[in-house]
Amino acid sequence: MDHQVKTAITCVSKEEIRVRGYDLGELIGRASFGETAFLLLTGREGSPAECRMLEAILIACMDHGVDAPSTHVARTTASCGVPVQAAISAGILAIGENHGGAGEQCARILQEAVQAQPEAELNALARGIVETAKEAGRRLPGFGHRQHDPDPRAVALMEKARELKVAGKYMALALEIQKELSARSGRSLPLNVDGTIAALISDMGMDWRFGKSLFIIGRTVGLAAQVHEEMTCGKPLKFARPVQAEYTGPAPRAWRQEEEA
């Protein structure tokens, strides 16, 4: 007996392929990438504004230079002479909690706060979120950036969100958190691209667990370009440069000598 698996995503037969109930051939001819991605991820047709916003989010994730950890790993791997899929996969595997994970973390904080206190004033929610992070000694993900102040990607996404009228309660909450953080620290800690994406996907009804997936979908395009450049223009092992290593192990010693017979 064939192994039975239930799925609400795709139905494949000899005659057709249907995605979320829609004929894939029809989607190929009529739907944009953003519309199809929104449908596949959420199970519903996104509004034109939501689909355009999703496409803007994916563009914002595509590339951030050769020093971005995932890009650096991908190009280092490519310079070792591996197949293209291995180099791109290596870059994707570098995406985690510390690189590419802040959007998902921020979206979870926003969504869980609103779900726990749906009637609470946003400024009160913001104070609670900041206070909880402070007590735990944690930095709030999605705010501030080591290179940008403000983050130009966040600025562009917020402008697009205003144009499309997509931003709502979650974006308002994120901005209240920004105010609270700046007031407490006395320095500028604006929403970065991760925090902006977190608020926007939350306002569009997307589960916070899609945070890393969206980053991966967008960044894969950039990784493909970076890997191709490294494979066609780079020198072998260019990115695998030696580092200055300080040895901290035990002092030199001899292995035990066999006893004389």
C-alpha positions in Angstrom: 0.0 0.0 0.0 1.3 3.5 -0.9 2.3 5.7 2.0 -0.6 8.2 2.5 0.2 11.8 3.1 -2.3 14.6 3.6 -1.6 18.1 2.2 -3.6 21.2 1.6 -1.0 22.7 -0.7 -0.7 20.8 -4.0 -2.6 18.2 -5.9 -0.9 16.5 -8.8 -2.5 14.2 -11.4 -1.7 13.1 -14.9 -4.0 15.9 -16.3 -3.2 18.8 -14.1 -1.3 20.4 -11.2 -3.3 22.4 -8.7 -1.8 24.7 -6.0 -4.2 25.7 -3.2 -7.0 24.7 -5.6 -5.8 26.8 -8.5 -4.6 25.4 -11.8 -0.8 26.0 -12.0 -1.0 26.6 -15.8 -3.5 29.4 -15.1 -1.2 30.9 -12.4 1.7 30.8 -14.8 -0.2 32.8 -17.4 -1.9 35.2 -15.1 -0.4 35.6 -11.6 2.8 37.4 -10.5 5.5 35.8 -8.4 4.2 37.8 -5.3 0.6 36.7 -5.9 1.6 33.1 -6.2 4.0 33.2 -3.3 1.3 34.8 -1.1 -1.2 32.2 -2.1 1.2 29.3 -1.5 2.3 30.5 1.9 -0.9 31.7 3.4 -3.6 29.6 1.6 -5.5 32.7 0.5 -5.5 35.2 -2.4 -3.7 38.3 -1.2 -5.0 41.6 -2.2 -3.0 43.5 -4.9 -1.5 45.7 -2.2 -0.4 42.7 0.0 1.2 40.9 -3.0 3.1 44.0 -4.1 4.2 44.5 -0.5 5.4 40.9 -0.3 7.4 41.4 -3.5 9.0 44.5 -2.0 9.9 42.5 1.1 11.6 39.8 -0.9 13.6 42.5 -2.9 14.7 44.0 0.4 16.2 40.7 1.5 18.0 39.9 -1.7 21.5 41.1 -1.0 23.6 43.1 1.5 27.1 42.8 0.1 29.8 40.3 0.2 30.4 40.6 3.9 26.9 39.4 4.9 27.6 36.1 6.6 25.5 34.0 4.2 27.1 35.6 1.2 30.6 35.3 2.6 30.0 31.6 3.3 28.5 31.0 -0.1 31.4 32.7 -1.9 34.0 30.9 0.3 32.4 27.6 -0.6 32.2 28.5 -4.3 35.9 29.4 -4.3 36.7 25.8 -3.1 35.5 24.4 -6.5 32.2 22.8 -5.4 29.0 22.6 -7.6 26.8 25.7 -7.7 24.0 24.0 -5.6 26.5 23.3 -2.8 27.7 26.9 -2.6 24.2 28.3 -2.6 23.1 25.7 0.0 26.1 26.6 2.2 25.0 30.2 2.2 21.4 29.3 3.1 22.7 27.0 5.9 24.4 30.0 7.4 21.1 31.7 8.0 20.0 31.2 11.6 19.1 33.0 14.8 22.1 35.4 14.6 22.0 36.1 10.8 18.6 36.3 9.1 16.6 35.4 12.2 15.8 38.8 13.7 12.7 39.3 11.6 11.2 36.1 12.7 12.1 36.8 16.3 10.6 40.3 16.2 7.4 39.1 14.4 6.9 36.5 17.2 7.3 39.2 19.9 4.8 41.4 18.2 2.2 38.8 17.4 2.4 37.1 20.8 2.1 40.5 22.6 -1.1 41.4 20.7 -2.6 37.9 21.0 -2.0 38.0 24.8 -3.5 41.5 25.3 -5.6 42.3 22.2 -7.4 45.2 23.9 -4.3 46.8 25.4 -3.1 50.3 24.4 -0.1 50.0 22.1 2.1 52.3 24.2 1.5 50.1 27.2 2.3 47.0 25.2 5.5 48.6 24.0 6.6 49.5 27.5 5.9 45.9 28.6 7.9 44.4 25.7 10.9 46.7 26.3 10.8 46.2 30.1 10.6 42.4 29.7 13.7 42.4 27.4 15.6 44.7 29.8 14.9 42.5 32.8 16.1 39.4 30.8 19.2 41.3 29.6 18.2 40.7 26.0 18.5 43.0 23.0 15.2 43.5 21.1 15.6 42.1 17.6 14.6 44.4 14.7 15.8 47.7 16.1 19.1 49.5 15.3 21.8 48.5 12.9 25.5 48.3 13.1 26.0 50.0 9.7 22.8 52.0 9.0 21.0 54.7 10.8 18.4 54.7 9.5 18.3 51.4 7.5 17.6 52.5 3.9 15.7 49.3 3.3 13.4 49.9 6.2 12.8 53.5 5.0 11.9 52.3 1.5 9.6 49.5 2.8 7.7 51.9 5.1 7.2 54.3 2.3 5.8 51.5 0.2 3.6 50.3 3.0 2.2 53.8 3.4 1.6 54.0 -0.4 -0.2 50.6 -0.4 -2.0 51.2 2.9 -0.7 47.9 4.3 0.7 49.0 7.6 -1.6 48.6 10.6 -1.7 47.7 14.2 1.6 45.8 14.3 3.6 48.5 12.5 2.1 51.0 15.0 3.2 48.8 17.9 6.7 48.5 16.4 7.0 52.2 16.1 5.9 52.6 19.8 8.7 50.1 20.8 11.1 52.3 18.8 10.1 55.4 20.7 10.3 53.5 24.0 13.8 52.1 23.2 15.1 55.6 22.2 13.7 57.2 25.2 15.2 54.7 27.6 18.6 54.5 25.9 19.0 58.1 24.8 20.2 57.1 21.4 18.7 56.4 18.0 17.4 52.8 17.6 15.1 52.9 14.6 13.4 50.0 13.0 15.8 48.1 10.8 14.8 46.0 7.8 14.1 43.0 10.0 11.8 44.8 12.3 10.0 46.5 9.5 9.4 43.2 7.7 8.3 41.7 11.0 5.6 44.3 11.5 4.5 44.2 7.8 4.1 40.4 7.6 2.2 40.5 10.9 -0.2 43.2 9.5 -0.7 41.0 6.4 -1.8 38.1 8.6 1.3 35.9 8.0 2.5 33.6 10.8 5.8 34.7 12.4 7.3 31.3 11.6 7.6 32.5 7.9 10.1 35.1 9.0 13.3 33.1 8.1 11.6 31.5 5.1 10.9 34.9 3.5 14.5 35.9 4.2 15.8 32.7 2.5 13.5 33.1 -0.5 14.7 36.6 -1.1 18.4 36.0 -0.3 18.6 33.0 -2.5 18.5 35.3 -5.6 21.4 37.3 -4.2 23.4 34.1 -3.3 22.9 32.8 -6.9 24.4 36.0 -8.3 27.2 36.1 -5.8 28.1 32.5 -6.3 28.0 32.9 -10.1 30.4 35.9 -9.9 32.8 34.0 -7.7 32.8 30.9 -9.9 33.3 32.9 -13.1 35.5 35.8 -11.9 37.1 34.8 -8.6 40.3 33.0 -7.9 40.3 29.6 -6.2 40.2 29.9 -2.4 40.1 33.7 -2.6 37.5 33.9 0.2 39.1 31.1 2.3 41.8 33.3 3.6 44.0 32.4 6.5 43.4 34.0 9.9 45.7 34.9 12.8 45.1 32.0 15.2 46.3 32.2 18.8 46.9 28.7 20.2 45.4 28.2 23.7 45.9 24.5 24.2 48.3 22.6 26.4 52.1 23.0 26.2 54.0 20.7 23.9 54.4 17.2 25.3 55.4 13.7 24.2 53.1 10.8 23.8 53.6 8.0 26.3 56.6 5.7 25.5 56.1 2.0 25.4 57.8 0.3 28.3 60.9 -1.7 27.5 60.4 -5.4 27.6 
